[in-house]
Each structure stands twice: as C-alpha cells, then as structure tokens.
C-alpha cells in the first residue's frame, strides 16, 4: 500500500499540472470574453440594404429521405426573403431521397444529381451544388451574392437571410449560432451538445473575432460571399476540398489566410436568437462516431493540412482546436487517479486502521503542502468551469438544462475520450491505407412540430 500511495501521488501531480495548463488556457478565453465582449455594449446592427441580396442555399443530401421533404417544406414556408434558390444534392443510387425532394415541386428548389454514386464526400456533393449554382446564374442572367450552407436536418430561422443582408458584403463569411434541440429521450448523450454549443458559439467564437483570428464555419447557417468562394476555388470548379473530413472548418481558415473577414453574428429578435436549430445524435455510438470525425479532421488531419500558420493569437486558436485529444486523455487519467484515491481511502479505513498499520500520507506529504494546494486550485477552477457551463446552457435552454449541464460534464468527458480513441485509430488506418475519406454521416431527425418555435 505504501508503494501504491507513492504512485498515486505521482499520478496526481501529473494530472494536476496538465489540468491546470488546460484550465488556465480556458480561463484566459473567459477573461477575454468577459471584458472584451460581455461587458461591452452590443454592436449596432448594420442597416438593411435597399436591394436584398440573392442567395444560393446548398443542401447536400445522402440518404436523407426521412427528413429532407419536411426540412425543405419548412424552409420555403417560413424563410422571410424575396430572392433565393435552394440547391439540393442527391445521388443516382439514392432514389428515395430524390423522390422525397421531387414531392415539393417548388420552383425555388433545384435538384442536383451527382455524377458518381454515393456516398462520396460531403465536399464532393457541395462542389456539384456550387457548379449548379453557377449554371443557374448563367441561365437566369443574375449572380448570387452569397452561398449559404445547410444540412438536411436544419430548422432555419425565418430571418436568417435578412440578417445576412445586413452584414454582407462587408464580411466575407457570416456564421450564425447553432443551437441543438433538447431531446427528452436523450438528456445525457444528446444533451451534452447543448452545453458545448452554448459555450462555443456564445463565447469562444466571439473571442476569435475579438482577437482577429479565423472563425471556422460550422457547416450550417454559414453564408460565404460568392466572389470570395470563387476566389477560393482558384479557377477550378471545386471550392470545397474533397479530401477533407471537415471542409467547413477549413474554409474559415482559408478565407482568413486570403485576408478576408469572417464573424459569428449573434442577434436576437424579440428575445429569440437568430440561429439554426437541429437534433444531434442521441446514442453513445452515434455521438462518438460524429465527434471522432470532427477530431480526425480538425485535430489530426487539420494539423497536416493547415499547419501552424499565423501570428501568436492564430496559433493559440489552432492549439485550442487541437487540444481535444490532450484533454480527453487527461480526463481519463484524472478519473483513474480519483478512483485510486478513493480505493486507497477505503482500504485504509477498512484494513490499515483496523489492523493498526501506519501508512505514509496519501496527499499531505510531510513538510510539502504543494500538492494539496495544487489540487485545491484545480478544484476551484473546476467549480468555475461547471458554473459557466451551467450559466451558458441555462441562458439558452432554461434552468433545468443548466443544472443538468453540471453532471453532464462527466458524460461529455466519456464521449470525448471514446471519440479521441476512435479518431486516432481512424487516422492511423487512413495513413496506412491511403484511402480517400468517405461520408461518415449519422442518421438525422427533423422536428416538424418545432418549426413554429422560431416564430
């Protein structure tokens, strides 16, 4: 037991230092958000243009027969804008989705069939849609002002395009918040997305704009200036990189490297946030699969593809994007250290004390209070993190979800750890095989009853 106590103390030291580094990093973001965003007056909304913009909404749809018709019907019925076209990408071997799109018979909806059977990659489907939008411009004699990205499960806010009108073309890319729907059947797995998006799209993305660094696209509720996207294509017909698992994330960085600005815009109308809402995976396996794709594309492949370009602030944000693997590993080690501490406390109470065996201190080392002080400091930062998690989730989803966010942090750590393990394994297999990534998507749900929640 003496040897185990020594090993436990060493493990506690390692995890305490690692956790402190991560917590201080997060604390710096908190401070920048508090003093640079939250305590400053809200920026004035730019005036609406005299002539509204013209938008091409791109929706890739592989195996989306269950949701695409309801999504498109809700979109065209509620979207408050006079000038847009919706391009839906379907595959020749997915007739069910193509038939579902065809049931709407709306002149604003254009069905685009890809040249290759699916699934290819999401970027490949988006490139087909981009080319269809260019052909539509030629046929109509009018250019689009911006390209808008959405997915087949999105509930789009009616005023989304009106808000884009106010911010473009001053900005090359506008990202609106993504707000997951609470899922009564999956309070813990689907629920942890509520907590993560509430903080990321309320705080982290706002700090990136404050620092003047790249703001990644979320892949939905994103408007990209049409000419900027054409520049990004660099003379080709493919602005979306088909070799990338996270082409949306990379576009924000590429636009920034071109000297173009992108921003997360948060605006409320009658107290309601202008955002895209959707259901997120409700099962452990689906959540791990989705988040492992994000980690593979951003933390692993993104390291190779984007490198560490930019100044200090830009590299800091890249480091934050890629530290998910590190924090997932540290969380596992921290839980293991906690389990060791609890096991030894139990053994001491049940065995050592009863037998009168004197053991070395577990944490309070003789004459060295550094470790307990370190642990107390980390505990204080943990409490702060959980309070923030509760506050951000509670502001967007109500008090009950805010309170659930605190114990849900454990579920989030488990999902992120499993996703990190899967991401590393998947990345290693891709390197060894040299195979092109496939569209690893999850099953989607569309809440038809929730459409009115935007109104």
Buried (B, 14 or more C-beta within 10 A) or exposed (E): BEEBBEEBBEBBBBBBEBBBBBBEBBBEBBEBBEEBBEEEEEEEEEEEEEEBBBBBBBBBBBBBBBBBBBBBBBBBEBBEBEBBBBBBBBBEEBEEBBEBBBEBEBEBBBBBEBEEEBBBBBBBBBBBBBBBBBEBBEEEEEBBBBBBBBBBBBBBBBBBBBBBBBBBEEBBBBBBBBBBBBBEEBBBBBBBBBBBBBBBBBBBBBBBBBBEBBBBBBBBBBBBBBBBBBBBBEEEEBBBBBEBBBBBBBBBBBBBEEEBBBBBBBBEEEEEBBBBBBBBBBEBEBBBBBBBBBBBBBBBBBBEBBEEEBEEBBBBBBEBBBBBBBBBBBBBBBBEBBEBBEEBEEBBEEEBEEEEEEBEEBBEBEEEEEBBEBBEBBEEBEEBBBEBBBBBBBBBBEEEBBEBBBEBBEBBBBBBBBBBBBBBEBBEEBEEEEEEBEBBBBBBBBBEEBBEEBE
